[in-house]
Amino acid sequence: MDTFRDKEVPLPIAPDTPLRISRRAFLKGHVFRRNLIWFLMALPALLWLLIFKYLPLIGVSIAFTDYKVRRGLAGSEFVGLDNFRFLFATETAIRATVNTVVLNVLFISVGVVFALLVAWLFFEVYNSQLTRYYQTLLLLPRFISWVVVSYFVYALLATDNGVINNILRNLGVQPVSWYNSPEYWRVILLLVSLWAGVGVGSLIYLSGMLAIDPQLFEAARIDGASKWQQFIYVTFPMVVPLIIINVLLSMAGIISADFGLFFQVPRNQPLLYPVTDVLDTYIYRSLTVTQNISMAAAAQFYQSIVGFVLVILFNWIVRRIERADEPLSLF
């Protein structure tokens, strides 16, 4: 008679044991049949990536040709790197590149600080009933068109009847011609960018703070730590991985700019170009004013290559400083 000891009982698989899929099962389609519902759910996103991200890569070759619409891509003359040489030789392109990098570094650094502080404020009063309404109000600007935002900004900065100039007149101060004074616009664009984007960043950091073990804060309070000391020694170190991921993803777009912010808000005022002209507005003018499609393609390809290199470089730096038991890099 067989006993329980004589029978082979399969051992249960631990929950964290990775599932191994055989090559034969994958090729025969067993994986697709078993996970059909998940593939169907991912299909719209995959189609969006294919249509709007991968198919346009065919146009990269335009950057290396003297593209003429009537000749098409195949009939246009191949010019190699001439478009890139001309791009770097123009003062306008160099100015646009510098403005793009400087403003993006400013947006990223100040944006992280403000989003972190707002998230910490929400975290300290999270039990309040008003917190959810404050979060909604902070998220609303993200969904407002830059065209609408530009009208709000114009209502504030208009020379004749702007709100700010009316206040200055009542105080006996000379009104400012904001749209003719480029020296103010780095701060103006920074404030508008913070107004539009701090809500999303604060919610990301707030989710990380809510995942922290409450016993850590309890131990800090027992040791006599103040709220600020709890933030410095408990909260901030625990959300550093989120900050690094956020900055790492932002590095990919450091050479790109939000076209709506830099085109609509300054109302495409040429007097403000020394500060507000970025690569994306430069590409737009290349397409609409000079109708130089090859130059615009070269500038766009230049943005992609620089962004890719910066992400790889920053990720390498993070891998060099991360601890083995706490990986922070993306790859």
C-alpha positions in Angstrom: 0.0 0.0 0.0 1.4 3.4 -1.0 1.8 5.8 1.8 1.9 9.6 1.6 5.6 9.4 2.2 6.1 7.2 -1.0 4.2 9.6 -3.3 5.9 12.5 -5.0 4.2 15.7 -4.0 5.0 18.8 -6.2 6.4 21.6 -4.3 4.5 24.9 -4.4 6.1 27.8 -6.2 7.0 30.8 -4.1 5.0 33.9 -5.0 8.2 35.8 -5.9 9.6 33.0 -8.1 9.8 34.2 -11.7 7.8 32.2 -14.2 9.9 30.6 -17.0 8.3 30.4 -20.4 9.7 27.9 -22.8 10.7 29.0 -26.3 8.6 26.3 -27.9 5.5 27.4 -25.9 6.1 31.1 -26.9 6.5 30.2 -30.6 3.4 28.0 -30.7 1.3 30.9 -29.4 0.4 29.4 -26.0 1.5 32.6 -24.2 -0.7 34.7 -26.5 -3.7 32.5 -26.0 -3.4 32.4 -22.2 -2.8 36.2 -22.0 -5.1 37.3 -24.8 -7.1 39.7 -22.7 -3.9 41.5 -21.5 -2.5 41.8 -25.1 -5.9 43.3 -26.2 -5.7 45.8 -23.4 -2.2 46.9 -24.4 -3.1 47.0 -28.1 -4.3 50.7 -28.3 -1.1 51.9 -26.6 1.1 49.7 -28.9 -0.7 51.1 -32.0 -0.3 54.6 -30.7 3.5 54.0 -30.3 3.7 52.4 -33.7 1.8 55.2 -35.6 3.1 58.3 -33.8 6.6 57.2 -32.6 8.1 54.5 -34.8 6.6 55.2 -38.3 7.8 58.8 -38.2 11.3 57.5 -37.8 11.3 57.0 -41.6 11.5 60.8 -41.9 14.9 60.9 -40.1 16.6 60.5 -43.5 15.2 64.0 -44.4 17.8 65.5 -42.1 20.5 64.2 -44.5 19.0 65.4 -47.8 18.1 68.7 -49.5 14.4 67.7 -49.3 12.0 69.0 -51.9 8.3 68.1 -51.7 7.9 67.8 -55.5 10.8 65.3 -55.7 9.9 63.3 -52.7 12.2 61.6 -50.3 13.7 59.2 -52.8 14.4 62.0 -55.4 15.9 64.6 -53.0 19.6 65.1 -53.2 21.7 63.5 -50.4 23.8 66.2 -48.7 25.2 64.3 -45.7 25.8 66.4 -42.6 25.5 69.8 -44.4 22.2 70.6 -42.7 23.8 70.0 -39.3 26.8 72.2 -40.2 24.5 75.0 -41.2 22.4 74.4 -38.1 25.4 74.9 -35.8 26.7 77.8 -37.9 23.7 80.0 -37.4 23.6 82.3 -34.3 19.8 81.8 -34.0 20.1 78.0 -33.6 22.9 78.3 -31.0 20.8 80.9 -29.1 17.8 78.6 -29.2 19.8 75.7 -28.0 21.2 77.6 -25.0 17.8 79.0 -24.1 16.3 75.5 -24.3 18.9 73.9 -22.0 19.0 76.8 -19.5 15.2 77.1 -19.2 14.8 73.3 -18.9 17.4 73.0 -16.2 15.6 75.8 -14.3 12.2 74.2 -14.8 13.4 70.8 -13.6 15.4 71.9 -10.6 12.9 74.4 -9.2 10.0 72.2 -10.2 11.3 69.3 -8.2 11.8 71.5 -5.1 8.4 73.0 -5.2 6.6 69.7 -6.0 8.4 68.1 -3.1 7.4 70.8 -0.7 3.8 70.8 -1.8 3.7 67.0 -1.5 5.2 67.3 2.0 2.5 69.8 3.0 -0.2 67.5 1.7 1.4 64.6 3.6 1.3 66.5 6.9 -2.4 67.4 6.5 -3.4 64.3 4.6 -6.3 63.4 7.0 -7.9 66.8 6.3 -11.1 66.6 4.2 -9.9 69.6 2.1 -6.8 67.7 0.9 -8.5 66.0 -2.0 -10.0 69.3 -3.2 -6.5 71.0 -3.0 -5.1 68.2 -5.1 -7.8 68.6 -7.7 -7.2 72.3 -7.9 -3.4 71.7 -8.4 -4.1 69.2 -11.2 -6.6 71.4 -13.1 -3.9 73.7 -14.8 -2.4 70.6 -16.4 -5.5 70.2 -18.5 -5.9 73.8 -19.6 -4.8 74.6 -23.2 -1.8 76.9 -23.5 -3.9 79.1 -25.8 -6.3 79.7 -22.8 -3.3 80.2 -20.5 -1.8 82.8 -22.8 -5.0 84.9 -22.6 -4.9 84.8 -18.8 -1.2 85.8 -18.8 -2.0 88.6 -21.3 -4.8 89.9 -19.0 -2.1 90.2 -16.2 0.7 91.7 -18.3 -1.0 93.9 -20.9 0.6 97.3 -21.1 -2.6 99.4 -21.1 -5.1 97.6 -19.0 -3.2 94.7 -17.5 -3.9 93.8 -13.8 -0.2 94.1 -12.8 0.3 97.5 -14.5 -2.9 98.8 -13.0 -1.6 97.9 -9.6 1.7 99.6 -10.3 -0.1 102.8 -11.5 -2.1 102.9 -8.2 1.1 102.5 -6.3 2.7 105.4 -8.2 5.2 103.1 -10.1 5.9 103.4 -13.8 4.1 100.6 -15.7 6.2 98.0 -17.4 6.0 97.0 -21.1 6.2 93.3 -20.3 6.0 92.1 -23.9 8.9 94.3 -24.9 11.2 93.5 -22.0 12.9 90.1 -22.4 14.7 90.4 -19.0 11.6 89.5 -17.1 10.5 86.5 -19.1 12.7 83.7 -17.6 10.9 84.3 -14.3 7.5 84.6 -16.0 7.9 81.4 -17.9 9.2 79.7 -14.7 6.1 80.8 -12.7 3.7 79.6 -15.5 5.5 76.3 -15.8 5.3 75.8 -12.0 1.6 76.7 -12.0 0.9 74.1 -14.7 3.2 71.2 -13.6 3.7 71.3 -9.9 0.4 69.4 -9.3 1.4 66.2 -11.1 4.9 66.1 -9.5 3.5 66.7 -6.0 1.1 63.7 -6.4 3.9 61.5 -7.5 6.0 62.4 -4.4 2.9 62.2 -2.2 2.3 58.6 -3.2 5.9 57.8 -2.2 5.5 59.5 1.2 2.3 57.6 1.9 4.2 54.3 1.3 6.7 55.1 4.1 6.3 53.0 7.2 4.6 55.1 9.9 6.7 53.5 12.6 9.7 55.4 11.3 8.0 58.7 12.0 6.9 57.4 15.4 10.5 56.5 16.3 11.7 59.9 15.1 9.0 61.7 17.3 10.1 59.6 20.3 13.7 60.7 19.7 12.5 64.3 19.8 12.8 65.1 16.1 10.9 68.1 14.8 8.8 68.1 11.6 11.6 69.5 9.6 14.1 67.0 11.0 11.6 64.2 10.2 11.5 65.5 6.6 15.3 65.7 6.3 16.2 62.4 7.9 13.1 60.2 7.2 10.9 61.5 4.4 13.4 62.9 1.9 15.7 59.8 1.9 12.7 57.6 1.2 11.5 59.5 -1.8 15.0 60.0 -3.3 14.4 57.0 -5.7 11.3 58.8 -7.1 13.2 62.1 -7.5 16.0 60.3 -9.4 13.5 58.6 -11.7 11.6 61.9 -12.3 14.9 63.7 -13.1 16.1 60.9 -15.3 13.0 60.9 -17.4 13.1 64.7 -17.6 16.7 64.6 -18.9 15.4 63.0 -22.1 13.5 66.2 -22.9 16.1 68.7 -21.7 17.0 69.7 -25.3 13.3 69.9 -26.2 10.7 72.4 -25.1 7.0 72.7 -24.6 6.0 74.5 -27.8 2.8 75.9 -26.4 4.5 77.4 -23.4 7.2 79.2 -25.5 5.0 80.1 -28.5 1.6 81.0 -27.1 2.4 82.6 -23.7 4.9 85.1 -25.1 2.6 85.6 -28.1 5.5 84.9 -30.5 6.8 88.4 -29.8 10.2 88.8 -31.7 11.5 91.3 -29.1 11.4 88.4 -26.6 13.3 85.9 -28.8 16.6 86.4 -26.9 15.0 84.6 -23.9 11.9 82.8 -25.2 13.2 81.4 -28.5 13.9 77.7 -28.1 14.6 74.8 -30.5 10.9 74.0 -31.0 10.0 77.5 -32.0 13.0 77.6 -34.2 11.9 74.4 -35.9 8.4 75.9 -36.3 9.8 79.0 -38.0 12.0 76.9 -40.3 8.9 75.1 -41.5 6.5 78.0 -41.8 8.7 81.0 -42.6 11.8 79.8 -44.4 10.1 76.5 -45.4 13.4 74.6 -44.9 12.1 71.1 -44.1 15.6 69.6 -44.1 16.9 72.1 -41.5 13.8 71.4 -39.3 14.4 67.7 -39.6 18.1 68.1 -38.7 17.2 70.1 -35.6 14.6 67.5 -34.5 17.1 64.7 -35.0 19.7 66.7 -33.0 17.2 67.0 -30.1 16.6 63.2 -30.1 20.3 62.3 -30.2 21.2 64.7 -27.4 18.3 63.6 -25.2 19.2 59.9 -25.7 22.9 60.6 -24.8 21.9 62.6 -21.7 19.6 59.8 -20.4 22.4 57.2 -20.9 24.9 59.4 -19.2 22.7 60.3 -16.2 21.7 56.7 -15.8 25.3 55.7 -15.8 26.1 58.2 -13.1 23.2 56.9 -11.0 24.5 53.4 -11.4 27.9 54.4 -10.2 26.6 56.0 -7.0 23.8 53.6 -6.1 24.1 50.9 -3.5 23.9 47.2 -4.4 20.9 46.6 -2.1 19.0 49.7 -3.4 19.1 50.0 -7.2 18.0 53.5 -8.4 18.9 53.4 -12.1 16.4 52.5 -14.8 18.6 50.1 -16.7 
